[in-house]
């Protein structure tokens, strides 16, 4: 598996200039906006997910997967390497962006540190869930088809969040009851729940990806 990770790291190095240009957009927003730290951290995390998932497409160029499967690596190891790369690269990128964001907050004082930390944690968990949905799609379908499916899934997710938020706002106004349990959930309980949900999504996603790889012919 170490060889697969080394290969992916070399792919990232080759395209580093392109990736840095994308990250520069978020950095410019960080400098221009007074409260740009939250956006910069979230932006960096989500971009890192897209970057690592893109290595699957590179593996398929010029019958690259046919060559990879002749090496002393199993299909299960290939799947695990993609998840390991995705989570590790997102964590490293997120930590670097968070440190820069904290520095901006310390210098300007325009934002609460707690809000920045909470948004960074939520972004990391959501990005992990997106990673769990993207990898099986990229393994199952070509890049264009998987992109369309992910856009549709993202739209459905945002719609669900909007409906839940609107329902909670209605409850806060006193029109509808049934959300009282939300008032009793503390911040750390919410964090633990999201982490457990991410772990479940990861376990299911890995199994699905392994089954997809076992059925593919190269």
N, C-alpha and C positions, 0 to 999 in steps of 0.2 A: 504493500500500500504506500510505502514511503516513496517508491519510484513514481507512482501516479501523482502524488502530491507534488513531487519535484517537477514533474512535467507540467502540471497546472501552474505552478509558480513561474516557470519559464514563460508560459503563455501570457501570464499577467505582466511580466517584465517587458515582453515584446510590445504589448499594447499600452504600456504605461503612459505614454504621452497623450494618447486619446483619453484615458481614464482621468489623468490629471486635469485635462481641459474641462471635463465634465464636473469634477470636484471644484474647479475654480469658480464655476457659476455659483455654487453654494457659498463659497468663501467671499465672493463679492457681495452677495446678499447679506452675509454676516457683518461686513464692514459698513455697508450703506445703512442698514436698518438698525434702529436703536435696540429693538428686541429680537434681533436676528439669530440669537444663539440657539433657540429651540428649533427653528427651521433648519439651521445648518447641521445640527446633530442628526435630526431625523433624515434630512436629505442625504447625508453621507452614509448612513446606515442602509437606507433603501437602495442607493446606487451601488453599494458594495455587494448587495444580494444579486442585483442584475448582472454585475461584472462576473461574479463567480459562476452563476448559472450559465452564462454565455460560453464558458469553457466546454460545455457539452456540445454546443454547435461546432466549435473548433475541432473537437474530436472526430466529428463526422465528415469533415472536409477531406476530399480525395481518398475516400475509403479508409480513413484513419482508424475507425473502429475495427475493421478487419485486421489491421496490424496489431492493435492493442490486445485483441483477444488471442493472439499467438504468443504473447509474452506470458511469463509465469505469474499471472494474476488471475483471480477468479472474478466472475461478474458481480458477486456480492461485495468483493473488495472495491471494485470500481464504484458501486453505488455508495458504499460507506465513505469513500474518499471525497465524493462530491458533497455529501452532507458535512463532513468534517471541515473541508475547505470553506464551505459557505458560512458555517457558524463561526469558525475561527477568524476568517477575514472580516466578517461583520463585527465581531467583538473587538478586534484590533482597531479597525477603522472607527468604530463607535467610541472607543476609549480615547483615541487621538482627537476626534472631533469634540468630544466632551471636555477634554482638557483645554482645547482652544476656546470653546464656549465659556467655560468657567473663567478663563483669563479675561475674556471680553466682559463678563459680568462684574468681575472684580475691578476692572479698570473703569468702566462706565457707571456701574451701579444702577442700571436701568431695568433690571429684572431680578426677580426672586430666585435664589439659588435652588430652593426646594422645587419650584416649578420646573426648572431646567432638568433636575435629576429625575423627577417623575416622568416628564415627557421623554427623556432618553430611555428610561426603562421600558415604558410602554412601546416606544418605537422599536426597541430591540426585540420585544416579544412579538409584536405584529409582523416585523420583518422576518422573524423565524417562521411564523405561520405561513407567510407568503412563500418563503423558501420551500416549505414542506409541500405546498401546492404546485409550485413551479417545476421542481425537479422531476416528479413523475410525468408531468405533461410534456416536458422537453424530451424525456426518454421515450415516451409513447408516440408523440407526434413530431412533425417537423417544426422548425422554429416559428414559421408563419401561423400554422394552425394553433400551436400552443399559445402564441401571443394573443390571438383572437379569443380563445377560451379564457385566458387569464384576465383580459379586459372585461369580458362578460361577468366573470366571477367577482372581480373587484367592484364592478358597478352594482351587482347584487348585494355585496357586503356593505357598501356605502349606503345603499337604500335601506338595508336592515338596521344599520346603526342610526340612520336618520329617523326611522320609524320608532325605534326604542327611545331615542332622545326626545322625540315629540311626545311619546307616551309618558315619559318621566316628567316633562314640563307640564303636561296636563294634570298629572298627579300633584305636582307641587302647587298648582293653582287651586287644588281642592275639588276638582270636578270628578275625578275618578279615583277610586281606592283600589288597593291590590298591590301597590309597590312599597308598602310599609317596611318590608324586610330590607329594602335597600338602605334605609336609614340606620339599620343596626349593623351593617357591614363596614368594618374598619378598613383603613388603607392597606395594612399588612395582610389582611385576609383577602382583599382583592388581588394583591400582588401574588400571593400564594396560589390563588385560584387560577390566575393567568399563567403562572409557571407550570402548574399541573396540566392545564389545558394544552400548553405548548409541548410538554413531554408526551402527552397522548397523541397529539397531531404528528409529532416526529416519529413515534413508534409505528403508527399506522402508515405514514408516508414511506418510511424505510421499507416496510414489508411490501407495500404496493410496488415500489420501485424495483425491489429485488425480483418480484414476480414478473414485472414487465421485462427486465433484462434477461431473465431465464427463457422467456418465450421469443425473444428477438433472434433473428437469424442474420449472421454477418458473412 
